[in-house]
Amino acid sequence: MFHNWEHVDSLSLCIYNVPKLGTKSMAMRLLGRDKLEKLVDIEPSCKRWSDLWSTEIAKSYWKSKEEVEKQFPTVINLKDKVYLFQVSNTNFKVETIIDFSKLVVLITSIKGNVDEY
């Protein structure tokens, strides 16, 4: 039997090894990537940041806000579960909801100078 098959997750577009039956995947799932694509359409210089940030999120396994703040020291915790990530060298911020119990990061909006995307 093969235990190291790769599986493509169509929602988060990440490739990861399928765990053995009865085990849990220990990585955050990033939902709402379409909002990052809109950001890159508006500001193409954000592409590299978006790719790197998405990869970091997909490799993370956070159990608390302290772990998020340790990995991303500039993150702002607005209120319970709501976090703002600064897009480097821009005035944009990615607003997310993080559910630690479900290992999910949901991008809710992109905040900028003029409009929300």
Secondary structure, DSSP 8 states (H G I E B T S, - for coil): -----EEEETTTTEEEE---TT----S-EEE-HHHHHHHHHH-GGGHHHHHHHHHHHHH---SSHHHHHHH-TT-EEEETTEEEEE-TTSS-EEEEEEETTTTEEEEEEEE-SS-B-
